[in-house]
Amino acid sequence: FTNNCTESVNLTFKTDQTAPTIDITSPTENQSVGILIEFWANITDTLNNVIAYPTYEILNSSDETIAEGMLISLNNQYYASWIPTGFQSWNYSIIITANDTLGNSGNSTRNFALDLLAPYLVVDPDEWDFRAQWLKNDSTLQMDTFVNSTNTTFGSPLNYSVDLTYNIYKDGSVIKTNSTENNSENFWWNHSILLNTSDWTDGRYDVVFNATDTLNNTAILET
């Protein structure tokens, strides 16, 4: 007696040869960045959306690697930060690479400009005339400031708004403070400050000016 038995098994499987997709959301292409640089990216995988070991690599203008590390998952995106201590203001790029669990690898590149230069700040180019006003008996002190709110390091002008603040000290204590902001696209920003000094008593006065651009680069001048 012979009993022939045939058994079959159906197997279903998927193939995945597609690399993860990387969309760098910050910085934008050729954006100017300052002392703390934050990198954000959307990284997705078409099959199971499992990303393994997303990394970044920062290159200088000679395509030399100057920094590298891993991105972390944060707020439904991937994130890394870099403090460019010791590096010059110039053009750089970041390459973000991501792998899925099957070894498919993808990358994306973003160019950015590093700007660590403070605005150019001058308070009254005629220094002696400015100082002489402190000795006059009239009741008005005029301070003229000249701020270059444009950085031309990278060939084309990069215009920023500048927050100009000043503190006036008498014998080491603050007696007046004020601030104003330039939102124009002018290379040079001239600003005159008129102060009523009729009630100021005799003593030593000092003024400290701060000009801070949108990247938090600050010029400080004391007179």
PyMOL commands that place a pseudoatom at each C-alpha (Angstrom):
pseudoatom trace, name=CA, resn=PHE, resi=1, chain=A, elem=C, hetatm=0, pos=[0.000, 0.000, 0.000]
pseudoatom trace, name=CA, resn=THR, resi=2, chain=A, elem=C, hetatm=0, pos=[1.441, 3.327, -1.003]
pseudoatom trace, name=CA, resn=ASN, resi=3, chain=A, elem=C, hetatm=0, pos=[0.303, 6.705, 0.337]
pseudoatom trace, name=CA, resn=ASN, resi=4, chain=A, elem=C, hetatm=0, pos=[1.630, 9.640, -1.663]
pseudoatom trace, name=CA, resn=CYS, resi=5, chain=A, elem=C, hetatm=0, pos=[1.332, 13.004, 0.084]
pseudoatom trace, name=CA, resn=THR, resi=6, chain=A, elem=C, hetatm=0, pos=[2.123, 16.363, -1.427]
pseudoatom trace, name=CA, resn=GLU, resi=7, chain=A, elem=C, hetatm=0, pos=[2.584, 19.396, 0.801]
pseudoatom trace, name=CA, resn=SER, resi=8, chain=A, elem=C, hetatm=0, pos=[3.154, 22.969, -0.290]
pseudoatom trace, name=CA, resn=VAL, resi=9, chain=A, elem=C, hetatm=0, pos=[3.977, 26.119, 1.649]
pseudoatom trace, name=CA, resn=ASN, resi=10, chain=A, elem=C, hetatm=0, pos=[3.350, 29.635, 0.422]
pseudoatom trace, name=CA, resn=LEU, resi=11, chain=A, elem=C, hetatm=0, pos=[5.876, 32.227, 1.566]
pseudoatom trace, name=CA, resn=THR, resi=12, chain=A, elem=C, hetatm=0, pos=[5.397, 35.947, 1.187]
pseudoatom trace, name=CA, resn=PHE, resi=13, chain=A, elem=C, hetatm=0, pos=[8.308, 38.341, 1.426]
pseudoatom trace, name=CA, resn=LYS, resi=14, chain=A, elem=C, hetatm=0, pos=[9.273, 41.854, 0.416]
pseudoatom trace, name=CA, resn=THR, resi=15, chain=A, elem=C, hetatm=0, pos=[12.405, 43.194, -1.124]
pseudoatom trace, name=CA, resn=ASP, resi=16, chain=A, elem=C, hetatm=0, pos=[13.817, 46.513, -0.088]
pseudoatom trace, name=CA, resn=GLN, resi=17, chain=A, elem=C, hetatm=0, pos=[16.612, 48.129, -2.033]
pseudoatom trace, name=CA, resn=THR, resi=18, chain=A, elem=C, hetatm=0, pos=[15.468, 51.710, -1.434]
pseudoatom trace, name=CA, resn=ALA, resi=19, chain=A, elem=C, hetatm=0, pos=[17.624, 53.998, 0.670]
pseudoatom trace, name=CA, resn=PRO, resi=20, chain=A, elem=C, hetatm=0, pos=[16.101, 56.243, 3.346]
pseudoatom trace, name=CA, resn=THR, resi=21, chain=A, elem=C, hetatm=0, pos=[14.997, 59.691, 2.172]
pseudoatom trace, name=CA, resn=ILE, resi=22, chain=A, elem=C, hetatm=0, pos=[16.688, 62.662, 3.857]
pseudoatom trace, name=CA, resn=ASP, resi=23, chain=A, elem=C, hetatm=0, pos=[15.285, 66.182, 3.795]
pseudoatom trace, name=CA, resn=ILE, resi=24, chain=A, elem=C, hetatm=0, pos=[17.464, 68.732, 5.604]
pseudoatom trace, name=CA, resn=THR, resi=25, chain=A, elem=C, hetatm=0, pos=[15.091, 71.389, 6.930]
pseudoatom trace, name=CA, resn=SER, resi=26, chain=A, elem=C, hetatm=0, pos=[17.618, 73.591, 8.733]
pseudoatom trace, name=CA, resn=PRO, resi=27, chain=A, elem=C, hetatm=0, pos=[19.750, 75.374, 7.805]
pseudoatom trace, name=CA, resn=THR, resi=28, chain=A, elem=C, hetatm=0, pos=[18.387, 76.293, 4.414]
pseudoatom trace, name=CA, resn=GLU, resi=29, chain=A, elem=C, hetatm=0, pos=[20.685, 76.297, 1.386]
pseudoatom trace, name=CA, resn=ASN, resi=30, chain=A, elem=C, hetatm=0, pos=[23.479, 78.897, 1.799]
pseudoatom trace, name=CA, resn=GLN, resi=31, chain=A, elem=C, hetatm=0, pos=[21.931, 80.245, 4.993]
pseudoatom trace, name=CA, resn=SER, resi=32, chain=A, elem=C, hetatm=0, pos=[24.187, 82.252, 7.301]
pseudoatom trace, name=CA, resn=VAL, resi=33, chain=A, elem=C, hetatm=0, pos=[24.586, 80.742, 10.756]
pseudoatom trace, name=CA, resn=GLY, resi=34, chain=A, elem=C, hetatm=0, pos=[26.339, 81.867, 13.926]
pseudoatom trace, name=CA, resn=ILE, resi=35, chain=A, elem=C, hetatm=0, pos=[28.078, 80.494, 16.983]
pseudoatom trace, name=CA, resn=LEU, resi=36, chain=A, elem=C, hetatm=0, pos=[25.500, 77.742, 17.690]
pseudoatom trace, name=CA, resn=ILE, resi=37, chain=A, elem=C, hetatm=0, pos=[24.466, 75.805, 14.592]
pseudoatom trace, name=CA, resn=GLU, resi=38, chain=A, elem=C, hetatm=0, pos=[21.455, 73.506, 14.773]
pseudoatom trace, name=CA, resn=PHE, resi=39, chain=A, elem=C, hetatm=0, pos=[20.836, 70.892, 12.093]
pseudoatom trace, name=CA, resn=TRP, resi=40, chain=A, elem=C, hetatm=0, pos=[17.355, 69.442, 11.564]
pseudoatom trace, name=CA, resn=ALA, resi=41, chain=A, elem=C, hetatm=0, pos=[16.342, 66.755, 9.075]
pseudoatom trace, name=CA, resn=ASN, resi=42, chain=A, elem=C, hetatm=0, pos=[13.342, 64.628, 8.187]
pseudoatom trace, name=CA, resn=ILE, resi=43, chain=A, elem=C, hetatm=0, pos=[14.510, 61.044, 7.550]
pseudoatom trace, name=CA, resn=THR, resi=44, chain=A, elem=C, hetatm=0, pos=[12.043, 58.420, 6.346]
pseudoatom trace, name=CA, resn=ASP, resi=45, chain=A, elem=C, hetatm=0, pos=[12.212, 54.860, 5.047]
pseudoatom trace, name=CA, resn=THR, resi=46, chain=A, elem=C, hetatm=0, pos=[9.605, 53.552, 2.613]
pseudoatom trace, name=CA, resn=LEU, resi=47, chain=A, elem=C, hetatm=0, pos=[9.301, 49.986, 3.944]
pseudoatom trace, name=CA, resn=ASN, resi=48, chain=A, elem=C, hetatm=0, pos=[9.380, 49.974, 7.744]
pseudoatom trace, name=CA, resn=ASN, resi=49, chain=A, elem=C, hetatm=0, pos=[10.541, 53.482, 8.608]
pseudoatom trace, name=CA, resn=VAL, resi=50, chain=A, elem=C, hetatm=0, pos=[13.286, 52.173, 10.871]
pseudoatom trace, name=CA, resn=ILE, resi=51, chain=A, elem=C, hetatm=0, pos=[16.398, 54.323, 10.672]
pseudoatom trace, name=CA, resn=ALA, resi=52, chain=A, elem=C, hetatm=0, pos=[19.723, 53.052, 11.963]
pseudoatom trace, name=CA, resn=TYR, resi=53, chain=A, elem=C, hetatm=0, pos=[22.590, 55.309, 12.999]
pseudoatom trace, name=CA, resn=PRO, resi=54, chain=A, elem=C, hetatm=0, pos=[21.977, 58.640, 11.204]
pseudoatom trace, name=CA, resn=THR, resi=55, chain=A, elem=C, hetatm=0, pos=[25.259, 60.542, 11.121]
pseudoatom trace, name=CA, resn=TYR, resi=56, chain=A, elem=C, hetatm=0, pos=[26.530, 63.939, 10.019]
pseudoatom trace, name=CA, resn=GLU, resi=57, chain=A, elem=C, hetatm=0, pos=[29.812, 65.128, 8.601]
pseudoatom trace, name=CA, resn=ILE, resi=58, chain=A, elem=C, hetatm=0, pos=[30.840, 68.786, 8.289]
pseudoatom trace, name=CA, resn=LEU, resi=59, chain=A, elem=C, hetatm=0, pos=[33.242, 69.764, 5.518]
pseudoatom trace, name=CA, resn=ASN, resi=60, chain=A, elem=C, hetatm=0, pos=[35.172, 72.962, 4.895]
pseudoatom trace, name=CA, resn=SER, resi=61, chain=A, elem=C, hetatm=0, pos=[35.497, 74.651, 1.502]
pseudoatom trace, name=CA, resn=SER, resi=62, chain=A, elem=C, hetatm=0, pos=[38.350, 72.229, 0.638]
pseudoatom trace, name=CA, resn=ASP, resi=63, chain=A, elem=C, hetatm=0, pos=[36.037, 69.237, 1.284]
pseudoatom trace, name=CA, resn=GLU, resi=64, chain=A, elem=C, hetatm=0, pos=[38.012, 68.278, 4.374]
pseudoatom trace, name=CA, resn=THR, resi=65, chain=A, elem=C, hetatm=0, pos=[36.075, 66.743, 7.266]
pseudoatom trace, name=CA, resn=ILE, resi=66, chain=A, elem=C, hetatm=0, pos=[36.301, 69.047, 10.295]
pseudoatom trace, name=CA, resn=ALA, resi=67, chain=A, elem=C, hetatm=0, pos=[33.551, 67.590, 12.509]
pseudoatom trace, name=CA, resn=GLU, resi=68, chain=A, elem=C, hetatm=0, pos=[31.306, 64.543, 12.635]
pseudoatom trace, name=CA, resn=GLY, resi=69, chain=A, elem=C, hetatm=0, pos=[28.823, 62.864, 14.896]
pseudoatom trace, name=CA, resn=MET, resi=70, chain=A, elem=C, hetatm=0, pos=[25.376, 61.291, 15.228]
pseudoatom trace, name=CA, resn=LEU, resi=71, chain=A, elem=C, hetatm=0, pos=[21.916, 62.799, 15.018]
pseudoatom trace, name=CA, resn=ILE, resi=72, chain=A, elem=C, hetatm=0, pos=[19.289, 62.104, 17.654]
pseudoatom trace, name=CA, resn=SER, resi=73, chain=A, elem=C, hetatm=0, pos=[15.547, 61.665, 17.247]
pseudoatom trace, name=CA, resn=LEU, resi=74, chain=A, elem=C, hetatm=0, pos=[13.784, 64.775, 18.573]
pseudoatom trace, name=CA, resn=ASN, resi=75, chain=A, elem=C, hetatm=0, pos=[10.275, 66.169, 17.952]
pseudoatom trace, name=CA, resn=ASN, resi=76, chain=A, elem=C, hetatm=0, pos=[9.633, 63.788, 15.035]
pseudoatom trace, name=CA, resn=GLN, resi=77, chain=A, elem=C, hetatm=0, pos=[12.828, 64.927, 13.322]
pseudoatom trace, name=CA, resn=TYR, resi=78, chain=A, elem=C, hetatm=0, pos=[16.534, 64.201, 13.597]
pseudoatom trace, name=CA, resn=TYR, resi=79, chain=A, elem=C, hetatm=0, pos=[18.744, 66.777, 15.263]
pseudoatom trace, name=CA, resn=ALA, resi=80, chain=A, elem=C, hetatm=0, pos=[22.384, 67.691, 15.864]
pseudoatom trace, name=CA, resn=SER, resi=81, chain=A, elem=C, hetatm=0, pos=[24.148, 70.857, 16.979]
pseudoatom trace, name=CA, resn=TRP, resi=82, chain=A, elem=C, hetatm=0, pos=[27.664, 72.172, 16.411]
pseudoatom trace, name=CA, resn=ILE, resi=83, chain=A, elem=C, hetatm=0, pos=[29.613, 74.953, 18.114]
pseudoatom trace, name=CA, resn=PRO, resi=84, chain=A, elem=C, hetatm=0, pos=[32.291, 76.035, 15.596]
pseudoatom trace, name=CA, resn=THR, resi=85, chain=A, elem=C, hetatm=0, pos=[34.918, 77.083, 18.140]
pseudoatom trace, name=CA, resn=GLY, resi=86, chain=A, elem=C, hetatm=0, pos=[38.222, 77.917, 16.458]
pseudoatom trace, name=CA, resn=PHE, resi=87, chain=A, elem=C, hetatm=0, pos=[36.850, 77.950, 12.911]
pseudoatom trace, name=CA, resn=GLN, resi=88, chain=A, elem=C, hetatm=0, pos=[36.819, 80.884, 10.505]
pseudoatom trace, name=CA, resn=SER, resi=89, chain=A, elem=C, hetatm=0, pos=[33.844, 82.642, 8.997]
pseudoatom trace, name=CA, resn=TRP, resi=90, chain=A, elem=C, hetatm=0, pos=[33.492, 81.068, 5.568]
pseudoatom trace, name=CA, resn=ASN, resi=91, chain=A, elem=C, hetatm=0, pos=[31.521, 78.551, 3.507]
pseudoatom trace, name=CA, resn=TYR, resi=92, chain=A, elem=C, hetatm=0, pos=[30.912, 75.027, 4.833]
pseudoatom trace, name=CA, resn=SER, resi=93, chain=A, elem=C, hetatm=0, pos=[28.679, 72.052, 4.081]
pseudoatom trace, name=CA, resn=ILE, resi=94, chain=A, elem=C, hetatm=0, pos=[27.056, 69.238, 6.018]
pseudoatom trace, name=CA, resn=ILE, resi=95, chain=A, elem=C, hetatm=0, pos=[26.433, 65.706, 4.752]
pseudoatom trace, name=CA, resn=ILE, resi=96, chain=A, elem=C, hetatm=0, pos=[23.782, 63.697, 6.595]
pseudoatom trace, name=CA, resn=THR, resi=97, chain=A, elem=C, hetatm=0, pos=[23.831, 59.932, 6.036]
pseudoatom trace, name=CA, resn=ALA, resi=98, chain=A, elem=C, hetatm=0, pos=[21.191, 57.424, 7.143]
pseudoatom trace, name=CA, resn=ASN, resi=99, chain=A, elem=C, hetatm=0, pos=[20.885, 53.637, 6.864]
pseudoatom trace, name=CA, resn=ASP, resi=100, chain=A, elem=C, hetatm=0, pos=[17.882, 51.387, 7.219]
pseudoatom trace, name=CA, resn=THR, resi=101, chain=A, elem=C, hetatm=0, pos=[17.994, 48.019, 8.977]
pseudoatom trace, name=CA, resn=LEU, resi=102, chain=A, elem=C, hetatm=0, pos=[18.803, 46.221, 5.701]
pseudoatom trace, name=CA, resn=GLY, resi=103, chain=A, elem=C, hetatm=0, pos=[21.894, 48.297, 4.981]
pseudoatom trace, name=CA, resn=ASN, resi=104, chain=A, elem=C, hetatm=0, pos=[20.445, 50.617, 2.354]
pseudoatom trace, name=CA, resn=SER, resi=105, chain=A, elem=C, hetatm=0, pos=[22.198, 53.951, 2.717]
pseudoatom trace, name=CA, resn=GLY, resi=106, chain=A, elem=C, hetatm=0, pos=[21.219, 57.457, 1.616]
pseudoatom trace, name=CA, resn=ASN, resi=107, chain=A, elem=C, hetatm=0, pos=[22.691, 60.914, 2.132]
pseudoatom trace, name=CA, resn=SER, resi=108, chain=A, elem=C, hetatm=0, pos=[21.914, 64.574, 1.588]
pseudoatom trace, name=CA, resn=THR, resi=109, chain=A, elem=C, hetatm=0, pos=[24.151, 67.663, 1.471]
pseudoatom trace, name=CA, resn=ARG, resi=110, chain=A, elem=C, hetatm=0, pos=[23.464, 71.229, 2.555]
pseudoatom trace, name=CA, resn=ASN, resi=111, chain=A, elem=C, hetatm=0, pos=[25.748, 74.264, 2.107]
pseudoatom trace, name=CA, resn=PHE, resi=112, chain=A, elem=C, hetatm=0, pos=[25.835, 77.053, 4.690]
pseudoatom trace, name=CA, resn=ALA, resi=113, chain=A, elem=C, hetatm=0, pos=[27.878, 80.146, 5.545]
pseudoatom trace, name=CA, resn=LEU, resi=114, chain=A, elem=C, hetatm=0, pos=[29.471, 80.542, 8.954]
pseudoatom trace, name=CA, resn=ASP, resi=115, chain=A, elem=C, hetatm=0, pos=[29.469, 84.147, 10.182]
pseudoatom trace, name=CA, resn=LEU, resi=116, chain=A, elem=C, hetatm=0, pos=[31.252, 84.880, 13.447]
pseudoatom trace, name=CA, resn=LEU, resi=117, chain=A, elem=C, hetatm=0, pos=[32.027, 88.514, 12.620]
pseudoatom trace, name=CA, resn=ALA, resi=118, chain=A, elem=C, hetatm=0, pos=[30.593, 91.249, 14.820]
pseudoatom trace, name=CA, resn=PRO, resi=119, chain=A, elem=C, hetatm=0, pos=[29.092, 94.394, 13.265]
pseudoatom trace, name=CA, resn=TYR, resi=120, chain=A, elem=C, hetatm=0, pos=[31.465, 97.303, 12.746]
pseudoatom trace, name=CA, resn=LEU, resi=121, chain=A, elem=C, hetatm=0, pos=[30.714, 99.963, 15.357]
pseudoatom trace, name=CA, resn=VAL, resi=122, chain=A, elem=C, hetatm=0, pos=[32.019, 103.530, 15.650]
pseudoatom trace, name=CA, resn=VAL, resi=123, chain=A, elem=C, hetatm=0, pos=[30.865, 106.136, 18.151]
pseudoatom trace, name=CA, resn=ASP, resi=124, chain=A, elem=C, hetatm=0, pos=[31.443, 109.699, 16.901]
pseudoatom trace, name=CA, resn=PRO, resi=125, chain=A, elem=C, hetatm=0, pos=[34.478, 109.654, 14.616]
pseudoatom trace, name=CA, resn=ASP, resi=126, chain=A, elem=C, hetatm=0, pos=[35.651, 112.968, 16.119]
pseudoatom trace, name=CA, resn=GLU, resi=127, chain=A, elem=C, hetatm=0, pos=[36.736, 111.553, 19.445]
pseudoatom trace, name=CA, resn=TRP, resi=128, chain=A, elem=C, hetatm=0, pos=[37.949, 114.837, 20.929]
pseudoatom trace, name=CA, resn=ASP, resi=129, chain=A, elem=C, hetatm=0, pos=[34.774, 116.704, 20.019]
pseudoatom trace, name=CA, resn=PHE, resi=130, chain=A, elem=C, hetatm=0, pos=[32.729, 113.923, 21.573]
pseudoatom trace, name=CA, resn=ARG, resi=131, chain=A, elem=C, hetatm=0, pos=[34.689, 113.983, 24.817]
pseudoatom trace, name=CA, resn=ALA, resi=132, chain=A, elem=C, hetatm=0, pos=[34.572, 117.783, 24.978]
pseudoatom trace, name=CA, resn=GLN, resi=133, chain=A, elem=C, hetatm=0, pos=[30.786, 117.696, 25.088]
pseudoatom trace, name=CA, resn=TRP, resi=134, chain=A, elem=C, hetatm=0, pos=[30.956, 116.089, 28.517]
pseudoatom trace, name=CA, resn=LEU, resi=135, chain=A, elem=C, hetatm=0, pos=[32.718, 119.199, 29.814]
pseudoatom trace, name=CA, resn=LYS, resi=136, chain=A, elem=C, hetatm=0, pos=[30.297, 121.791, 28.434]
pseudoatom trace, name=CA, resn=ASN, resi=137, chain=A, elem=C, hetatm=0, pos=[27.717, 123.579, 30.525]
pseudoatom trace, name=CA, resn=ASP, resi=138, chain=A, elem=C, hetatm=0, pos=[24.797, 123.124, 28.101]
pseudoatom trace, name=CA, resn=SER, resi=139, chain=A, elem=C, hetatm=0, pos=[22.111, 120.538, 28.815]
pseudoatom trace, name=CA, resn=THR, resi=140, chain=A, elem=C, hetatm=0, pos=[22.341, 118.377, 25.685]
pseudoatom trace, name=CA, resn=LEU, resi=141, chain=A, elem=C, hetatm=0, pos=[24.775, 115.586, 24.875]
pseudoatom trace, name=CA, resn=GLN, resi=142, chain=A, elem=C, hetatm=0, pos=[24.768, 114.227, 21.314]
pseudoatom trace, name=CA, resn=MET, resi=143, chain=A, elem=C, hetatm=0, pos=[26.235, 110.803, 20.581]
pseudoatom trace, name=CA, resn=ASP, resi=144, chain=A, elem=C, hetatm=0, pos=[26.541, 109.765, 16.928]
pseudoatom trace, name=CA, resn=THR, resi=145, chain=A, elem=C, hetatm=0, pos=[26.913, 106.059, 16.199]
pseudoatom trace, name=CA, resn=PHE, resi=146, chain=A, elem=C, hetatm=0, pos=[27.878, 104.410, 12.907]
pseudoatom trace, name=CA, resn=VAL, resi=147, chain=A, elem=C, hetatm=0, pos=[27.104, 100.723, 12.482]
pseudoatom trace, name=CA, resn=ASN, resi=148, chain=A, elem=C, hetatm=0, pos=[27.978, 98.529, 9.522]
pseudoatom trace, name=CA, resn=SER, resi=149, chain=A, elem=C, hetatm=0, pos=[25.195, 95.959, 9.622]
pseudoatom trace, name=CA, resn=THR, resi=150, chain=A, elem=C, hetatm=0, pos=[26.404, 94.152, 6.488]
pseudoatom trace, name=CA, resn=ASN, resi=151, chain=A, elem=C, hetatm=0, pos=[28.856, 91.289, 6.331]
pseudoatom trace, name=CA, resn=THR, resi=152, chain=A, elem=C, hetatm=0, pos=[30.561, 91.009, 2.924]
pseudoatom trace, name=CA, resn=THR, resi=153, chain=A, elem=C, hetatm=0, pos=[32.949, 88.198, 3.839]
pseudoatom trace, name=CA, resn=PHE, resi=154, chain=A, elem=C, hetatm=0, pos=[31.497, 85.743, 1.334]
pseudoatom trace, name=CA, resn=GLY, resi=155, chain=A, elem=C, hetatm=0, pos=[31.480, 87.953, -1.766]
pseudoatom trace, name=CA, resn=SER, resi=156, chain=A, elem=C, hetatm=0, pos=[27.838, 89.031, -1.755]
pseudoatom trace, name=CA, resn=PRO, resi=157, chain=A, elem=C, hetatm=0, pos=[26.394, 91.261, 0.990]
pseudoatom trace, name=CA, resn=LEU, resi=158, chain=A, elem=C, hetatm=0, pos=[24.557, 89.564, 3.822]
pseudoatom trace, name=CA, resn=ASN, resi=159, chain=A, elem=C, hetatm=0, pos=[22.290, 92.104, 5.481]
pseudoatom trace, name=CA, resn=TYR, resi=160, chain=A, elem=C, hetatm=0, pos=[21.226, 91.778, 9.080]
pseudoatom trace, name=CA, resn=SER, resi=161, chain=A, elem=C, hetatm=0, pos=[19.194, 93.835, 11.456]
pseudoatom trace, name=CA, resn=VAL, resi=162, chain=A, elem=C, hetatm=0, pos=[21.268, 95.179, 14.331]
pseudoatom trace, name=CA, resn=ASP, resi=163, chain=A, elem=C, hetatm=0, pos=[20.170, 95.845, 17.889]
pseudoatom trace, name=CA, resn=LEU, resi=164, chain=A, elem=C, hetatm=0, pos=[22.109, 98.823, 19.261]
pseudoatom trace, name=CA, resn=THR, resi=165, chain=A, elem=C, hetatm=0, pos=[22.045, 99.279, 23.027]
pseudoatom trace, name=CA, resn=TYR, resi=166, chain=A, elem=C, hetatm=0, pos=[23.886, 101.571, 25.356]
pseudoatom trace, name=CA, resn=ASN, resi=167, chain=A, elem=C, hetatm=0, pos=[24.327, 101.881, 29.102]
pseudoatom trace, name=CA, resn=ILE, resi=168, chain=A, elem=C, hetatm=0, pos=[25.554, 105.037, 30.782]
pseudoatom trace, name=CA, resn=TYR, resi=169, chain=A, elem=C, hetatm=0, pos=[27.385, 104.634, 34.074]
pseudoatom trace, name=CA, resn=LYS, resi=170, chain=A, elem=C, hetatm=0, pos=[28.201, 107.205, 36.719]
pseudoatom trace, name=CA, resn=ASP, resi=171, chain=A, elem=C, hetatm=0, pos=[30.905, 106.117, 39.097]
pseudoatom trace, name=CA, resn=GLY, resi=172, chain=A, elem=C, hetatm=0, pos=[30.182, 102.478, 38.185]
pseudoatom trace, name=CA, resn=SER, resi=173, chain=A, elem=C, hetatm=0, pos=[26.378, 102.532, 38.511]
pseudoatom trace, name=CA, resn=VAL, resi=174, chain=A, elem=C, hetatm=0, pos=[23.949, 102.458, 35.577]
pseudoatom trace, name=CA, resn=ILE, resi=175, chain=A, elem=C, hetatm=0, pos=[21.943, 105.683, 35.301]
pseudoatom trace, name=CA, resn=LYS, resi=176, chain=A, elem=C, hetatm=0, pos=[20.458, 105.240, 31.816]
pseudoatom trace, name=CA, resn=THR, resi=177, chain=A, elem=C, hetatm=0, pos=[19.929, 102.478, 29.292]
pseudoatom trace, name=CA, resn=ASN, resi=178, chain=A, elem=C, hetatm=0, pos=[18.304, 102.372, 25.878]
pseudoatom trace, name=CA, resn=SER, resi=179, chain=A, elem=C, hetatm=0, pos=[18.109, 100.293, 22.716]
pseudoatom trace, name=CA, resn=THR, resi=180, chain=A, elem=C, hetatm=0, pos=[17.043, 100.633, 19.107]
pseudoatom trace, name=CA, resn=GLU, resi=181, chain=A, elem=C, hetatm=0, pos=[17.000, 98.261, 16.139]
pseudoatom trace, name=CA, resn=ASN, resi=182, chain=A, elem=C, hetatm=0, pos=[17.930, 98.749, 12.509]
pseudoatom trace, name=CA, resn=ASN, resi=183, chain=A, elem=C, hetatm=0, pos=[15.793, 96.684, 10.130]
pseudoatom trace, name=CA, resn=SER, resi=184, chain=A, elem=C, hetatm=0, pos=[16.936, 98.325, 6.921]
pseudoatom trace, name=CA, resn=GLU, resi=185, chain=A, elem=C, hetatm=0, pos=[19.091, 96.898, 4.170]
pseudoatom trace, name=CA, resn=ASN, resi=186, chain=A, elem=C, hetatm=0, pos=[21.580, 99.760, 4.388]
pseudoatom trace, name=CA, resn=PHE, resi=187, chain=A, elem=C, hetatm=0, pos=[25.256, 98.903, 4.595]
pseudoatom trace, name=CA, resn=TRP, resi=188, chain=A, elem=C, hetatm=0, pos=[25.804, 101.765, 7.042]
pseudoatom trace, name=CA, resn=TRP, resi=189, chain=A, elem=C, hetatm=0, pos=[23.403, 102.829, 9.730]
pseudoatom trace, name=CA, resn=ASN, resi=190, chain=A, elem=C, hetatm=0, pos=[23.838, 106.261, 11.289]
pseudoatom trace, name=CA, resn=HIS, resi=191, chain=A, elem=C, hetatm=0, pos=[22.062, 106.926, 14.550]
pseudoatom trace, name=CA, resn=SER, resi=192, chain=A, elem=C, hetatm=0, pos=[22.174, 110.076, 16.683]
pseudoatom trace, name=CA, resn=ILE, resi=193, chain=A, elem=C, hetatm=0, pos=[21.352, 109.998, 20.370]
pseudoatom trace, name=CA, resn=LEU, resi=194, chain=A, elem=C, hetatm=0, pos=[20.386, 113.242, 22.137]
pseudoatom trace, name=CA, resn=LEU, resi=195, chain=A, elem=C, hetatm=0, pos=[20.402, 113.235, 25.924]
pseudoatom trace, name=CA, resn=ASN, resi=196, chain=A, elem=C, hetatm=0, pos=[19.200, 115.856, 28.353]
pseudoatom trace, name=CA, resn=THR, resi=197, chain=A, elem=C, hetatm=0, pos=[21.964, 116.191, 30.935]
pseudoatom trace, name=CA, resn=SER, resi=198, chain=A, elem=C, hetatm=0, pos=[20.620, 119.197, 32.828]
pseudoatom trace, name=CA, resn=ASP, resi=199, chain=A, elem=C, hetatm=0, pos=[20.118, 117.184, 36.015]
pseudoatom trace, name=CA, resn=TRP, resi=200, chain=A, elem=C, hetatm=0, pos=[23.381, 115.275, 35.824]
pseudoatom trace, name=CA, resn=THR, resi=201, chain=A, elem=C, hetatm=0, pos=[25.730, 115.916, 38.715]
pseudoatom trace, name=CA, resn=ASP, resi=202, chain=A, elem=C, hetatm=0, pos=[29.488, 116.263, 38.462]
pseudoatom trace, name=CA, resn=GLY, resi=203, chain=A, elem=C, hetatm=0, pos=[31.391, 113.000, 38.308]
pseudoatom trace, name=CA, resn=ARG, resi=204, chain=A, elem=C, hetatm=0, pos=[32.830, 110.370, 36.009]
pseudoatom trace, name=CA, resn=TYR, resi=205, chain=A, elem=C, hetatm=0, pos=[30.526, 109.050, 33.271]
pseudoatom trace, name=CA, resn=ASP, resi=206, chain=A, elem=C, hetatm=0, pos=[31.145, 106.112, 30.957]
pseudoatom trace, name=CA, resn=VAL, resi=207, chain=A, elem=C, hetatm=0, pos=[29.083, 104.797, 28.045]
pseudoatom trace, name=CA, resn=VAL, resi=208, chain=A, elem=C, hetatm=0, pos=[29.137, 101.174, 26.854]
pseudoatom trace, name=CA, resn=PHE, resi=209, chain=A, elem=C, hetatm=0, pos=[27.641, 100.471, 23.413]
pseudoatom trace, name=CA, resn=ASN, resi=210, chain=A, elem=C, hetatm=0, pos=[26.664, 97.012, 22.157]
pseudoatom trace, name=CA, resn=ALA, resi=211, chain=A, elem=C, hetatm=0, pos=[25.792, 96.293, 18.520]
pseudoatom trace, name=CA, resn=THR, resi=212, chain=A, elem=C, hetatm=0, pos=[24.366, 92.788, 18.103]
pseudoatom trace, name=CA, resn=ASP, resi=213, chain=A, elem=C, hetatm=0, pos=[23.321, 91.276, 14.770]
pseudoatom trace, name=CA, resn=THR, resi=214, chain=A, elem=C, hetatm=0, pos=[20.679, 88.606, 14.207]
pseudoatom trace, name=CA, resn=LEU, resi=215, chain=A, elem=C, hetatm=0, pos=[23.287, 85.842, 14.628]
pseudoatom trace, name=CA, resn=ASN, resi=216, chain=A, elem=C, hetatm=0, pos=[24.197, 87.183, 18.095]
pseudoatom trace, name=CA, resn=ASN, resi=217, chain=A, elem=C, hetatm=0, pos=[27.597, 88.472, 16.991]
pseudoatom trace, name=CA, resn=THR, resi=218, chain=A, elem=C, hetatm=0, pos=[28.265, 91.485, 19.207]
pseudoatom trace, name=CA, resn=ALA, resi=219, chain=A, elem=C, hetatm=0, pos=[30.582, 94.488, 18.963]
pseudoatom trace, name=CA, resn=ILE, resi=220, chain=A, elem=C, hetatm=0, pos=[31.283, 96.290, 22.247]
pseudoatom trace, name=CA, resn=LEU, resi=221, chain=A, elem=C, hetatm=0, pos=[32.664, 99.804, 22.515]
pseudoatom trace, name=CA, resn=GLU, resi=222, chain=A, elem=C, hetatm=0, pos=[33.269, 101.768, 25.682]
pseudoatom trace, name=CA, resn=THR, resi=223, chain=A, elem=C, hetatm=0, pos=[33.995, 105.473, 25.875]
for i in range(1, 223): cmd.bond("trace and resi %d" % i, "trace and resi %d" % (i + 1))
show_as sticks, trace
zoom trace
